[in-house]
Amino acid sequence: MALLITDECINCDVCEPECPNQAISMGAEFYEIAPDKCTECVGHFDEPQCVQVCPVSCIPVDPNRVETKLTLWQKYQGLQRAAGVPEVNIKLIPADV
């Protein structure tokens, strides 16, 4: 599931540098998350880093973009390949996903 930044965002800029996929950018009024880049930090961290650092808790799961853990892992791998990361450095999908 991609995450979503709500209009409760105070534009504090804490979340943007924490995103390992560069999925967060400034929108017209507040920060936005690009759903095609958001993996909820799968492949990088155990928990979404933006959610962890947000001081106003305005980053819930986007109910319109429901994704399984497997889908998030596949998206992570695709983003890594697109960034030119050598295949040997891309984490494999865990067997328990």
C-alpha positions as CSV (number, residue, x, y, z in Angstrom):
1,M,0.0,0.0,0.0
2,A,1.4,3.3,-0.9
3,L,1.3,6.0,1.7
4,L,-0.5,9.3,1.5
5,I,0.3,12.7,3.1
6,T,-2.9,14.4,4.2
7,D,-3.7,18.1,4.3
8,E,-2.7,18.1,7.9
9,C,0.9,18.3,6.7
10,I,2.7,21.3,8.2
11,N,5.4,21.3,5.5
12,C,8.2,20.8,8.0
13,D,10.4,19.0,5.5
14,V,11.3,16.2,7.9
15,C,9.9,13.4,5.8
16,E,11.4,14.2,2.3
17,P,15.1,13.4,3.1
18,E,14.1,10.2,4.9
19,C,12.6,8.5,1.9
20,P,15.0,6.0,0.3
21,N,13.1,6.0,-2.9
22,Q,12.8,9.8,-3.4
23,A,9.0,9.4,-3.5
24,I,8.3,12.5,-1.5
25,S,8.2,16.0,-3.0
26,M,6.6,19.3,-2.4
27,G,3.2,19.6,-4.0
28,A,1.1,22.7,-4.7
29,E,0.2,23.1,-1.0
30,F,1.9,20.4,1.0
31,Y,4.2,17.4,0.5
32,E,3.0,14.5,-1.7
33,I,4.1,10.9,-2.1
34,A,4.4,9.4,-5.6
35,P,2.6,6.1,-5.4
36,D,4.7,4.5,-8.1
37,K,7.9,5.1,-6.0
38,C,6.5,4.4,-2.5
39,T,7.4,0.9,-1.2
40,E,6.6,1.8,2.4
41,C,10.4,1.4,2.8
42,V,10.2,-2.3,2.0
43,G,13.7,-3.4,1.0
44,H,15.3,-0.6,3.0
45,F,13.8,-0.5,6.5
46,D,11.3,-2.4,8.6
47,E,9.0,0.6,9.0
48,P,8.1,3.5,6.7
49,Q,10.6,6.2,7.7
50,C,8.4,9.1,6.8
51,V,5.7,7.8,9.2
52,Q,8.3,7.4,11.9
53,V,9.6,11.0,11.7
54,C,6.4,12.9,10.9
55,P,5.7,15.2,13.9
56,V,1.9,15.5,13.2
57,S,1.2,11.9,12.1
58,C,-0.3,12.9,8.8
59,I,1.0,9.9,6.7
60,P,-1.5,7.1,6.7
61,V,-1.8,4.2,4.2
62,D,-3.6,5.3,1.0
63,P,-6.8,3.3,0.9
64,N,-7.0,3.7,-2.8
65,R,-3.7,2.0,-3.4
66,V,-3.8,-1.3,-1.6
67,E,-0.7,-3.4,-2.3
68,T,0.6,-6.6,-0.8
69,K,4.0,-7.0,0.7
70,L,5.0,-9.0,-2.4
71,T,3.9,-6.2,-4.6
72,L,5.9,-3.7,-2.5
73,W,9.0,-6.0,-2.8
74,Q,8.6,-6.3,-6.5
75,K,8.3,-2.5,-6.8
76,Y,11.4,-2.1,-4.7
77,Q,13.3,-4.4,-7.0
78,G,12.1,-2.6,-10.1
79,L,13.1,0.8,-8.7
80,Q,16.6,-0.6,-7.8
81,R,17.0,-1.9,-11.3
82,A,15.8,1.3,-12.9
83,A,18.4,3.2,-10.8
84,G,21.1,1.0,-12.2
85,V,21.9,-0.9,-8.9
86,P,23.8,-4.1,-9.8
87,E,21.7,-7.2,-9.5
88,V,23.9,-8.7,-6.9
89,N,23.2,-5.7,-4.6
90,I,19.4,-5.9,-4.9
91,K,17.8,-7.7,-1.9
92,L,15.8,-10.8,-2.8
93,I,12.2,-11.2,-1.8
94,P,12.1,-13.0,1.6
95,A,10.5,-16.5,1.5
96,D,7.9,-15.5,4.1
97,V,6.4,-12.8,2.0
